Amino acid sequence: MFSGHSFVALLDGELKGFLHFTASPQCLPPAEQMPALTERLFEPLGDSVPRLVDWFSTWSRLDPEARHLHLGPIAVAPTAQGQGIGTALMDRFIDHLVRQRSAGYLKTDRPENVDFYKKFGFSVKREVQLIGIPTWYMWRGAKDR
């Protein structure tokens, strides 16, 4: 889950953006590791643990069985937003999907991101309330640009 590939956006030598993705099925830890992983990761979070376990188990259950590259996270420095950096990172990711002949998968809990990802050929496959937050699961089939 914490392996994979990343693209970065540098401007004048400074990191301005980051995009990470992992090939399935490595985008999720093996089922036998889940109890120990969740205990170790969530222990410091105290009363939030039940909500986080619900989030993590839903995420795991909804992960597509079809081969895919799981996008996330993608981030652009607040001072660099609106300058096309996120678009450039996504263009690079889409080029990679096309070269690999792979589908792409992501989830977002920000409504404004749904339209952003749609520009790159993703479509909403499912919307769920996850720990009280609307979350969109999006898919882009393997295809040409």
C-alpha positions as a printed Julia matrix, in Angstrom:
145×3 Matrix{Float64}:
   0.0     0.0     0.0
   2.86    2.39    0.71
   4.91    1.4    -2.3
   4.38    2.39   -5.89
   5.47    5.21   -8.13
   5.41    8.97   -7.9
   5.66   11.95  -10.19
   6.74   15.3    -8.84
   6.4    18.83  -10.17
   9.35   21.11   -9.61
   9.4    24.83  -10.26
  12.76   26.59   -9.93
  14.02   23.58   -8.02
  11.19   23.64   -5.48
   8.67   20.86   -5.03
   5.26   22.21   -6.04
   3.27   19.06   -6.73
   3.19   15.34   -6.07
   1.24   12.42   -7.53
   1.47    8.83   -6.28
   0.03    5.62   -7.7
   0.25    1.91   -7.0
  -0.57   -1.05   -9.22
  -3.25   -3.42   -8.05
  -3.34   -5.63   -6.09
  -0.47   -3.97   -4.18
  -2.62   -0.89   -3.6
  -4.07   -2.72   -0.59
  -2.3    -4.76    2.05
  -2.98   -8.51    2.01
  -6.08   -9.47    4.04
  -4.02  -11.44    6.58
  -2.04   -8.27    7.41
  -5.09   -6.07    7.95
  -5.67   -6.7    11.7
  -2.07   -5.97   12.68
  -1.8    -3.07   10.25
  -4.95   -1.34   11.44
  -4.04   -1.85   15.09
  -0.56   -0.38   14.56
  -1.68    2.51   12.35
  -4.77    3.51   14.28
  -3.73    2.93   17.91
  -2.59    6.55   18.48
  -5.93    7.85   17.2
  -7.96    6.69   20.21
 -11.71    7.24   19.87
 -11.42    7.8    16.1
 -10.42    4.19   15.5
 -13.92    2.76   14.79
 -14.58    5.43   12.14
 -11.19    4.89   10.55
 -11.6     1.12   10.51
 -14.97    1.64    8.79
 -13.3     3.95    6.24
 -10.44    1.55    5.59
 -12.61   -1.55    5.31
 -15.01    0.2     2.89
 -12.05    1.35    0.82
 -10.73   -2.21    0.71
 -14.1    -3.76   -0.12
 -14.77   -1.35   -3.01
 -11.34   -1.64   -4.63
 -11.93   -3.06   -8.13
 -10.83   -6.59   -8.93
  -9.82   -5.59  -12.47
  -6.16   -4.69  -12.94
  -5.63   -0.97  -12.39
  -3.29    1.76  -11.22
  -4.66    3.28   -8.03
  -4.09    7.04   -7.96
  -3.54    8.79   -4.68
  -2.57   11.02   -3.24
  -2.15   13.95   -5.58
  -1.3    17.33   -4.09
  -0.24   20.79   -5.21
   1.32   23.31   -2.84
  -1.29   25.93   -1.87
   0.89   28.74   -3.24
   1.17   26.95   -6.61
  -2.49   26.06   -7.13
  -4.25   27.44  -10.19
  -1.04   27.35  -12.27
  -1.68   24.1   -14.14
   0.53   21.91  -11.97
  -2.24   19.46  -11.06
  -3.22   19.25  -14.74
   0.4    18.59  -15.74
   0.69   15.83  -13.14
  -2.56   14.25  -14.32
  -1.47   14.49  -17.96
   1.7    12.61  -17.03
  -0.35    9.99  -15.16
  -2.73    9.53  -18.13
   0.26    9.13  -20.47
   1.55    6.43  -18.13
  -1.85    4.68  -18.09
  -1.94    4.68  -21.89
   1.61    3.34  -22.21
   0.87    0.62  -19.66
  -2.54   -0.12  -21.22
  -3.93    0.06  -17.72
  -7.13    1.33  -16.15
  -7.0     4.04  -13.52
  -8.88    4.18  -10.24
  -9.21    6.83   -7.55
 -11.43    8.11   -4.83
 -12.06   11.65   -3.71
 -14.05   13.28   -0.96
 -13.94   16.73   -2.55
 -16.85   17.53   -4.87
 -14.75   20.0    -6.89
 -12.29   17.21   -7.73
 -14.95   15.1    -9.45
 -15.17   17.47  -12.43
 -11.37   17.82  -12.48
 -10.91   14.06  -12.81
 -13.69   13.79  -15.4
 -11.56   16.0   -17.69
  -9.07   13.13  -17.77
 -11.6    10.46  -18.71
 -12.58    9.26  -15.23
 -16.21    8.6   -14.45
 -17.98    8.14  -11.14
 -18.67    4.47  -10.51
 -19.96    4.8    -6.98
 -20.75    7.5    -4.43
 -20.95    6.53   -0.78
 -21.14    8.24    2.57
 -17.94    7.2     4.25
 -17.57    8.13    7.91
 -20.14   10.84    7.27
 -18.35   12.28    4.23
 -19.5    11.88    0.61
 -16.83    9.95   -1.3
 -16.69    9.37   -5.05
 -15.03    6.26   -6.49
 -13.89    6.93  -10.04
 -12.65    4.7   -12.86
 -10.94    5.26  -16.2
 -10.86    2.18  -18.37
  -7.73    1.12  -20.22
  -7.84    2.98  -23.53
  -5.96    5.29  -25.81
  -5.53    8.91  -24.86
